[in-house]
Amino acid sequence: MPSVFEAPIAFELKLDRIIPVGGDHLVLGIVERVQVDSSANAGNYKTAGELWKAWLEITRD
């Protein structure tokens, strides 16, 4: 599955529809496959939270 090398979790999507929104587009897809690197696995079907810390800091503002 093609993915970003550094990404610990990758989603393969099948295009469902493209909806025009003003001058832009909203692209919706159906998840076909998920690839999770072992470094993202915290066990018991959970992901390692420290991998998301940087993202949480960005979204907090």
PAZAPA-4460 file (N, C-alpha, C; in steps of 0.05 Angstrom, whole numbers, plus 32768, in hexadecimal, padded with zeros to 4 digits):
% residues 61
    n_x    n_y    n_z   ca_x   ca_y   ca_z    c_x    c_y    c_z   seq   type   mol
   8011   7FE9   8000   8000   8000   8000   8012   8019   8000     1      M     A
   800E   802B   7FEE   801E   8044   7FEE   8018   8054   8007     2      P     A
   802D   8060   8013   8029   8070   802B   8041   8082   802F     3      S     A
   803E   8095   8042   8054   80A6   8049   8066   8096   805B     4      V     A
   8080   8096   8055   8093   8085   8063   8093   8089   8081     5      F     A
   8092   80A2   808A   8093   80A8   80A6   8079   80A4   80B6     6      E     A
   8063   80A0   80A8   8049   809D   80B5   8046   8081   80C2     7      A     A
   8041   8080   80DC   803E   8066   80E9   8024   8059   80E3     8      P     A
   8010   8069   80DA   7FF6   805E   80D3   7FEE   8068   80B7     9      I     A
   7FE6   8056   80A5   7FDE   805E   808A   7FC3   8052   8084    10      A     A
   7FB3   8062   8075   7F99   8059   806D   7F98   8057   804E    11      F     A
   7F8D   8042   8044   7F88   803F   8027   7F6A   8044   8023    12      E     A
   7F64   8058   8013   7F48   8060   800F   7F3F   805B   7FF2    13      L     A
   7F26   8056   7FEF   7F19   8054   7FD5   7F07   806D   7FD2    14      K     A
   7F0B   807B   7FBC   7EFC   8094   7FB8   7EDE   808E   7FB8    15      L     A
   7ED0   809D   7FC8   7EB3   809A   7FC9   7EA5   80B0   7FBA    16      D     A
   7EAC   80C9   7FC0   7EA1   80DF   7FB1   7EB1   80F9   7FB6    17      R     A
   7EAD   810B   7FA4   7EB9   8126   7FA6   7EA2   813A   7FA5    18      I     A
   7EA1   814A   7FBA   7E8B   815D   7FBD   7E96   817A   7FBB    19      I     A
   7E8C   8189   7FA7   7E95   81A5   7FA4   7E8B   81B5   7FBC    20      P     A
   7E9D   81C4   7FC9   7E96   81D5   7FDF   7EA2   81F1   7FD9    21      V     A
   7E91   8203   7FD1   7E9B   821E   7FC9   7EAF   821A   7FB2    22      G     A
   7EC7   8226   7FB6   7EDC   8223   7FA2   7EEE   820B   7FA7    23      G     A
   7EE8   81FB   7FBB   7EF8   81E3   7FC2   7EE8   81CA   7FBE    24      D     A
   7EF4   81B4   7FC7   7EE7   819A   7FC5   7EEB   818A   7FDF    25      H     A
   7ED6   817B   7FE7   7ED8   8169   7FFD   7EDA   814D   7FF1    26      L     A
   7EF0   813F   7FF7   7EF5   8124   7FEC   7EEF   8110   8002    27      V     A
   7EDD   80FD   7FFD   7ED5   80E8   8010   7EDE   80CD   8005    28      L     A
   7EE7   80BC   8017   7EF0   80A2   800F   7EE7   808D   8023    29      G     A
   7EE8   8074   801A   7EE2   805D   802B   7EFC   804F   8032    30      I     A
   7F01   804A   804B   7F19   803D   8054   7F19   8020   804B    31      V     A
   7F2D   8019   803B   7F30   7FFD   8030   7F43   7FED   8041    32      E     A
   7F58   7FFA   804B   7F6D   7FEC   805A   7F7B   8000   806C    33      R     A
   7F84   7FF7   8083   7F93   8007   8096   7FAD   7FF7   809C    34      V     A
   7FC4   8006   809B   7FDD   7FFA   80A1   7FE9   8008   80B9    35      Q     A
   7FEE   7FF9   80CE   7FF9   8004   80E7   8014   7FF9   80ED    36      V     A
   8028   800A   80EE   8044   8002   80F4   8044   7FF8   8111    37      D     A
   8055   7FE5   8117   8057   7FDA   8132   805F   7FF0   8147    38      S     A
   806D   8005   813E   8074   801A   8151   805C   802A   815A    39      S     A
   8046   8028   814C   802D   8037   8154   801B   8026   8166    40      A     A
   8022   800C   8169   8011   7FFA   8178   8018   7FFB   8196    41      N     A
   8005   8003   81A7   800A   8004   81C3   7FFD   7FEC   81D1    42      A     A
   7FF3   7FD9   81C1   7FE7   7FC1   81CD   7FCA   7FC5   81D3    43      G     A
   7FBB   7FAF   81D6   7F9F   7FB0   81DD   7F8F   7FC2   81CA    44      N     A
   7F96   7FC1   81B0   7F87   7FD0   819B   7F88   7FEE   819F    45      Y     A
   7F9E   7FF8   81AA   7FA2   8015   81AE   7FBB   801E   819F    46      K     A
   7FBC   8038   8198   7FD4   8043   818B   7FE4   8051   81A0    47      T     A
   7FFE   8053   819A   8011   8060   81AC   800C   807F   81AC    48      A     A
   8002   8089   81C2   7FFA   80A5   81C4   8011   80B9   81BF    49      G     A
   8029   80B2   81C6   803F   80C4   81C2   8044   80CB   81A5    50      E     A
   803B   80BA   8193   803E   80C0   8176   802B   80D7   816E    51      L     A
   8016   80DC   817D   8003   80F0   8176   8007   810A   8186    52      W     A
   801B   810B   8197   801F   8122   81A8   8024   813C   8198    53      K     A
   8034   813A   8183   8039   8152   8172   801F   815C   8165    54      A     A
   800F   8149   815C   7FF5   8151   814F   7FE3   815E   8163    55      W     A
   7FE2   8153   817B   7FD1   815F   8190   7FDA   817B   8198    56      L     A
   7FF4   8180   8198   7FFD   819B   819E   7FF5   81AE   8188    57      E     A
   7FF5   81A6   816F   7FED   81B7   8159   7FCF   81BE   815B    58      I     A
   7FBF   81A9   8160   7FA2   81AD   8160   7F98   81BB   8179    59      T     A
   7FA8   81BD   818E   7F9F   81C9   81A7   7F9A   81E7   81A4    60      R     A
   7FAA   81F4   8192   7FA8   8211   818F   7F90   821A   8180    61      D     A
***
